[in-house]
């Protein structure tokens, strides 16, 4: 399928407007999440070699956490304003302005590939899966993280309808997720003067398709030539409230319980994480 230029243009517009404030406002830059992702990158490095490619690298969230783990790090993004914010002082980082579907690299050139909070910005992730498989060496690993779980998105949308019909007030946790999942486009339109239509187009799989289905993604990965696709569910409903309002230990206990309750508890996890073996 050809790249949808409307989605590309929407992403450039949205992320150019957000670039200056991105590192300050995006939740994934919070310390507890940085620690979690750093641990995942250490695990990735233990399983792979020294050459890393980060697609949809943005302002360098993954690059900043991974640069001392890998000897050679390449970042790809289509928005120059985001690339301009990447810290290059480590010295082993090279940036490329390019589409993730059409990278400028030879076959089997990387030991590991990452995509953090990126897949949902695409019009068709199957094209990127094929491209990553091409540039990833046999036995390499593709780590995908913080993409929206369709089950969660659907549950939150259903909750808003139920609350509206009943006239009941949502709890603080549910109200926060309804605002985040269903009405971020309104806030972005107000704060950045970006139309809701453009913002939703830029977050195609999240706002138009209603999130990513874990099984569909896994099937597509296998169809693109990956040997396996391991799925993890993360960030349960209200995890931040438990972590900061009670304790990290309480949050860990709740998460462990909900992980044991899978697949019944799938709709309670906001994001998906995938580990694809080449």
RAKABEL-V715457 format. One record per residue. N is the residue number from 0. PHI is phi in whole degrees, -180 to 180 (none if undefined). PSI is psi as a letter, one per 30 degrees, with the letter a starting at -180 (none if undefined). Layout:
n=[N | N]
phi=[PHI | PHI]
psi=[PSI | PSI]
This chain:
n=[0 | 1 | 2 | 3 | 4 | 5 | 6 | 7 | 8 | 9 | 10 | 11 | 12 | 13 | 14 | 15 | 16 | 17 | 18 | 19 | 20 | 21 | 22 | 23 | 24 | 25 | 26 | 27 | 28 | 29 | 30 | 31 | 32 | 33 | 34 | 35 | 36 | 37 | 38 | 39 | 40 | 41 | 42 | 43 | 44 | 45 | 46 | 47 | 48 | 49 | 50 | 51 | 52 | 53 | 54 | 55 | 56 | 57 | 58 | 59 | 60 | 61 | 62 | 63 | 64 | 65 | 66 | 67 | 68 | 69 | 70 | 71 | 72 | 73 | 74 | 75 | 76 | 77 | 78 | 79 | 80 | 81 | 82 | 83 | 84 | 85 | 86 | 87 | 88 | 89 | 90 | 91 | 92 | 93 | 94 | 95 | 96 | 97 | 98 | 99 | 100 | 101 | 102 | 103 | 104 | 105 | 106 | 107 | 108 | 109 | 110 | 111 | 112 | 113 | 114 | 115 | 116 | 117 | 118 | 119 | 120 | 121 | 122 | 123 | 124 | 125 | 126 | 127 | 128 | 129 | 130 | 131 | 132 | 133 | 134 | 135 | 136 | 137 | 138 | 139 | 140 | 141 | 142 | 143 | 144 | 145 | 146 | 147 | 148 | 149 | 150 | 151 | 152 | 153 | 154 | 155 | 156 | 157 | 158 | 159 | 160 | 161 | 162 | 163 | 164 | 165 | 166 | 167 | 168 | 169 | 170 | 171 | 172 | 173 | 174 | 175 | 176 | 177 | 178 | 179 | 180 | 181 | 182 | 183 | 184 | 185 | 186 | 187 | 188 | 189 | 190 | 191 | 192 | 193 | 194 | 195 | 196 | 197 | 198 | 199 | 200 | 201 | 202 | 203 | 204 | 205 | 206 | 207 | 208 | 209 | 210 | 211 | 212 | 213 | 214 | 215 | 216 | 217 | 218 | 219 | 220 | 221 | 222 | 223 | 224 | 225 | 226 | 227 | 228 | 229 | 230 | 231 | 232 | 233 | 234 | 235 | 236 | 237 | 238 | 239 | 240 | 241 | 242 | 243 | 244 | 245 | 246 | 247 | 248 | 249 | 250 | 251 | 252 | 253 | 254 | 255 | 256 | 257 | 258 | 259 | 260 | 261 | 262 | 263 | 264 | 265 | 266 | 267 | 268 | 269 | 270 | 271 | 272 | 273 | 274 | 275 | 276 | 277]
phi=[none | -64 | -64 | -81 | -65 | -63 | -71 | -59 | -64 | -64 | -64 | -63 | -63 | -64 | -79 | -67 | -66 | -92 | -55 | -66 | -108 | -57 | -66 | -85 | -107 | -76 | -60 | -71 | -87 | -65 | -55 | -66 | -78 | -59 | -63 | -64 | -71 | -58 | -62 | -66 | -70 | -64 | -63 | -60 | -64 | -67 | -99 | -134 | -96 | -89 | -107 | -119 | -118 | -112 | -96 | 63 | -70 | 58 | -86 | 102 | -57 | -68 | -57 | -64 | -85 | -108 | -61 | -87 | -95 | -118 | -72 | -139 | -126 | -119 | -120 | -122 | -157 | -99 | -106 | -63 | -62 | -75 | -58 | -64 | -94 | -73 | -79 | -104 | -66 | -63 | 93 | -112 | -114 | -127 | -108 | -137 | -89 | -163 | -75 | -65 | -77 | -141 | -82 | -91 | -115 | -75 | -62 | 57 | -88 | -126 | -84 | -146 | -131 | -125 | -148 | -112 | 52 | -124 | -56 | -71 | -85 | -89 | -84 | -154 | -72 | -64 | -67 | -71 | -58 | -65 | -69 | -63 | -61 | -66 | -87 | -89 | -69 | -56 | 89 | -74 | -131 | -110 | -104 | -116 | -148 | 55 | -113 | -68 | -83 | -59 | -62 | -68 | -58 | -66 | -66 | -68 | -62 | -65 | -64 | -63 | -65 | -61 | -65 | -64 | -70 | -85 | 78 | -77 | -88 | -77 | -66 | -60 | -67 | -68 | -61 | -65 | -73 | -60 | -65 | -68 | -78 | -107 | -134 | -61 | -61 | -66 | -66 | -63 | -60 | -72 | -79 | -118 | 58 | -107 | -63 | -58 | -61 | -67 | -63 | -65 | -66 | -69 | -112 | -54 | -70 | -83 | -94 | -103 | -92 | 77 | 101 | -106 | -86 | -59 | -73 | -63 | -64 | -60 | -62 | -65 | -63 | -65 | -67 | -83 | 110 | -73 | -77 | -159 | -142 | -96 | -108 | -128 | -105 | -146 | 57 | -70 | -55 | 81 | -60 | -63 | -64 | -69 | -62 | -94 | -89 | -119 | -166 | -63 | -65 | -63 | -62 | -65 | -66 | -64 | -62 | -61 | -64 | -66 | -63 | -67 | -86 | -62 | -87 | -60 | -86 | -48 | -67 | -92 | -103 | -75 | -125 | -115 | -132 | -130 | -123 | -107 | -96 | -80]
psi=[k | l | k | j | f | e | e | e | e | e | e | e | e | e | f | e | e | f | e | f | f | e | f | f | f | k | f | f | f | k | e | e | e | e | e | e | e | e | e | e | e | e | e | e | e | f | f | a | a | f | k | k | k | j | k | h | f | b | g | g | e | e | e | e | f | f | e | f | f | k | e | k | k | k | k | k | l | f | j | e | e | e | e | f | f | k | j | g | f | e | f | g | k | k | k | k | j | l | k | f | f | i | l | h | l | l | k | h | f | k | f | k | k | l | j | k | h | e | e | f | f | l | e | j | f | e | e | e | e | e | e | e | e | e | f | k | l | k | f | l | k | j | j | k | l | h | k | k | j | e | e | e | e | e | e | e | e | e | e | e | e | e | e | e | e | f | g | l | k | k | l | e | e | e | e | e | e | e | e | e | e | f | g | e | e | e | e | e | e | e | e | f | h | k | k | e | e | e | e | e | e | f | h | e | f | e | f | e | f | h | l | k | k | e | e | e | e | e | e | e | e | e | f | f | g | k | e | l | j | k | k | k | k | l | i | l | j | g | e | e | e | e | e | f | f | d | l | e | e | e | e | e | e | e | e | e | e | e | e | f | f | k | f | e | g | e | f | f | k | e | l | k | k | k | j | k | k | none]
